[in-house]
Amino acid sequence: MRRAFVLIQALVLIGCKNDLEQVKAITDNALEPVQSSHKAVYIFSEKGERQSRLEANLLEQFDPEGGEEYMLASDGFRMVFFDSLEREDAHITAQFGKFEEKKKRFTAWQSVVLVNELGEKLETEELVYLVDSARITSDKQVKITMEGGTVLHGKGLESNDNFTQYRILQPSGEILLDDNENETNGENE
């Protein structure tokens, strides 16, 4: 009987420990935003020139104790990139985004779509915009719909920030040839 009582106490203590950890994680002040903005617009500029604009349904700024400050865009956002004449030359939409100011890094995830000025469209589940190098990368599956309707697939991507020069790191899929081409039996004519 005593063993059963000790076993029940141990189980209760273990159960309480997990619940207390979960409560602490939820109520920890370090996880609360220091600022929240609804329908926010944030302009990124360098040397007085507008580089990009972030429009977010909810934009929260966090300053975790012992960690690096960051902003979190949630409930959908749009980030617009500008050329040297401050004309829109590409934009990203996604459900979530995180900007880490010290790292100069913006990560977008969940239903990410990037469209360039030519109308070419990248679809993926996550991508990273490296502000200092003006590069966009992804290590996830990507789908690119090019002008004219050609679709490219693969895993991983590297691009400039306006998505006009890009490469798929591990391309996959089928290559369709025009049926009107003559057969050459493997020889070039």
Secondary structure per residue as TSV (DSSP state, phi and psi in degrees):
chain	resnum	aa	ss	phi	psi
A	1	M	-	360.0	-44.6
A	2	R	H	-62.6	-39.4
A	3	R	H	-62.2	-40.8
A	4	A	H	-63.6	-40.8
A	5	F	H	-64.1	-43.7
A	6	V	H	-63.6	-41.6
A	7	L	H	-63.3	-42.4
A	8	I	H	-64.1	-41.9
A	9	Q	H	-61.9	-43.1
A	10	A	H	-62.2	-42.6
A	11	L	H	-64.7	-40.2
A	12	V	H	-63.9	-43.8
A	13	L	H	-64.2	-41.4
A	14	I	H	-64.1	-44.1
A	15	G	H	-62.0	-41.1
A	16	C	H	-67.2	-37.5
A	17	K	H	-59.6	-45.8
A	18	N	H	-64.0	-43.7
A	19	D	H	-63.7	-41.8
A	20	L	H	-63.5	-38.9
A	21	E	H	-64.1	-40.3
A	22	Q	H	-66.0	-42.4
A	23	V	H	-62.7	-43.0
A	24	K	H	-61.9	-42.4
A	25	A	H	-62.8	-37.2
A	26	I	H	-75.9	-37.6
A	27	T	H	-98.7	-0.7
A	28	D	-	-60.1	123.7
A	29	N	G	-60.8	-27.1
A	30	A	G	-65.8	-20.0
A	31	L	G	-93.6	-3.4
A	32	E	S	-87.3	141.6
A	33	P	-	-67.7	145.3
A	34	V	S	-85.1	-17.8
A	35	Q	E	-152.6	139.9
A	36	S	E	-131.0	137.8
A	37	S	E	-134.3	135.0
A	38	H	E	-101.1	141.6
A	39	K	E	53.7	49.0
A	40	A	E	-85.2	151.7
A	41	V	E	-130.1	128.1
A	42	Y	E	-127.7	125.4
A	43	I	E	-101.4	129.1
A	44	F	E	-102.9	126.7
A	45	S	E	-136.6	159.7
A	46	E	E	-139.5	127.1
A	47	K	T	52.7	39.5
A	48	G	T	80.2	-1.7
A	49	E	E	-104.0	131.2
A	50	R	E	-68.7	123.2
A	51	Q	E	-99.4	-42.6
A	52	S	E	-158.3	163.8
A	53	R	E	-134.7	130.1
A	54	L	E	-106.4	124.3
A	55	E	E	-116.6	118.7
A	56	A	E	-130.0	140.3
A	57	N	E	-64.2	-38.1
A	58	L	E	-139.7	123.2
A	59	L	E	-122.8	120.4
A	60	E	E	-121.8	139.8
A	61	Q	E	-107.0	132.0
A	62	F	E	-119.9	144.4
A	63	D	-	-136.2	74.4
A	64	P	-	-67.0	142.4
A	65	E	T	-63.0	123.9
A	66	G	T	79.2	2.3
A	67	G	S	-122.1	-177.2
A	68	E	-	-92.4	142.2
A	69	E	-	-65.4	143.3
A	70	Y	E	-152.8	162.7
A	71	M	E	-114.7	142.2
A	72	L	E	-122.0	120.8
A	73	A	E	-98.3	128.7
A	74	S	E	-139.1	170.0
A	75	D	E	64.7	30.3
A	76	G	E	95.2	136.7
A	77	F	E	-150.9	166.6
A	78	R	E	-137.4	130.0
A	79	M	E	-119.2	125.1
A	80	V	E	-107.7	133.9
A	81	F	E	-104.7	143.6
A	82	F	E	-117.6	149.2
A	83	D	-	-84.0	-175.1
A	84	S	T	-64.8	-20.7
A	85	L	T	-94.7	10.7
A	86	E	S	62.2	33.4
A	87	R	-	-97.8	144.6
A	88	E	E	-64.2	126.7
A	89	D	E	-123.9	-2.7
A	90	A	E	-171.7	159.0
A	91	H	E	-150.6	151.1
A	92	I	E	-117.9	139.3
A	93	T	E	-126.0	148.0
A	94	A	E	-166.9	172.3
A	95	Q	S	-79.9	-35.9
A	96	F	E	-136.2	150.9
A	97	G	E	-152.4	149.4
A	98	K	E	-133.9	125.3
A	99	F	E	-109.8	119.9
A	100	E	E	-104.8	104.3
A	101	E	T	-63.7	-44.2
A	102	K	T	-63.6	-36.3
A	103	K	T	-85.0	-10.2
A	104	K	T	52.0	52.5
A	105	R	E	-135.2	131.1
A	106	F	E	-119.3	123.4
A	107	T	E	-112.2	128.5
A	108	A	E	-114.2	141.8
A	109	W	E	-148.9	159.4
A	110	Q	E	70.1	109.2
A	111	S	E	57.6	51.2
A	112	V	E	-81.9	130.1
A	113	V	E	-131.6	127.7
A	114	L	E	-120.4	126.2
A	115	V	E	-123.4	132.6
A	116	N	E	-98.1	-179.9
A	117	E	T	-65.9	-19.6
A	118	L	T	-85.8	-7.1
A	119	G	-	90.7	3.6
A	120	E	-	-69.1	138.5
A	121	K	E	-124.6	128.6
A	122	L	E	-103.8	132.4
A	123	E	E	-123.6	131.6
A	124	T	E	-158.5	176.5
A	125	E	E	-98.5	-13.7
A	126	E	E	-161.2	141.0
A	127	L	E	-147.9	159.9
A	128	V	E	-124.1	130.8
A	129	Y	E	-106.3	117.2
A	130	L	E	-96.4	104.4
A	131	V	T	-61.1	-48.6
A	132	D	T	-59.6	-37.5
A	133	S	T	-100.0	0.5
A	134	A	T	52.3	45.4
A	135	R	E	-121.1	150.2
A	136	I	E	-121.2	133.4
A	137	T	E	-135.0	158.5
A	138	S	E	-151.6	145.1
A	139	D	E	-112.7	12.4
A	140	K	E	-98.4	175.6
A	141	Q	E	-63.4	139.3
A	142	V	E	-129.3	151.7
A	143	K	E	-134.2	124.7
A	144	I	E	-117.7	123.0
A	145	T	E	-101.7	113.8
A	146	M	-	-87.1	165.1
A	147	E	T	-57.7	131.3
A	148	G	T	97.3	-9.4
A	149	G	S	99.8	-7.4
A	150	T	-	-63.1	136.1
A	151	V	E	-115.7	129.4
A	152	L	E	-112.2	143.8
A	153	H	E	-128.3	158.9
A	154	G	E	167.6	-171.4
A	155	K	E	-123.0	127.9
A	156	G	E	85.1	146.4
A	157	L	E	-153.9	145.1
A	158	E	E	-129.4	137.3
A	159	S	E	-152.7	160.6
A	160	N	E	-76.4	170.9
A	161	D	T	-70.6	-16.9
A	162	N	T	-103.2	10.2
A	163	F	S	57.1	41.0
A	164	T	S	-107.2	-20.9
A	165	Q	S	-125.9	110.2
A	166	Y	E	-144.9	162.6
A	167	R	E	-146.1	140.3
A	168	I	E	-86.4	128.2
A	169	L	E	-71.7	-38.5
A	170	Q	E	-131.2	80.7
A	171	P	E	-65.6	151.1
A	172	S	E	-148.3	164.7
A	173	G	S	120.1	-170.2
A	174	E	-	-105.2	149.6
A	175	I	-	-107.6	122.4
A	176	L	-	-95.8	129.2
A	177	L	-	-103.6	151.2
A	178	D	-	-67.0	128.3
A	179	D	T	-65.6	-19.6
A	180	N	T	-81.6	-9.0
A	181	E	S	-71.7	142.7
A	182	N	-	-74.6	147.0
A	183	E	-	-77.2	141.3
A	184	T	-	-118.0	7.0
A	185	N	T	54.6	37.2
A	186	G	T	83.6	-0.2
A	187	E	-	-106.8	144.4
A	188	N	-	-83.3	140.1
A	189	E	-	-99.5	360.0
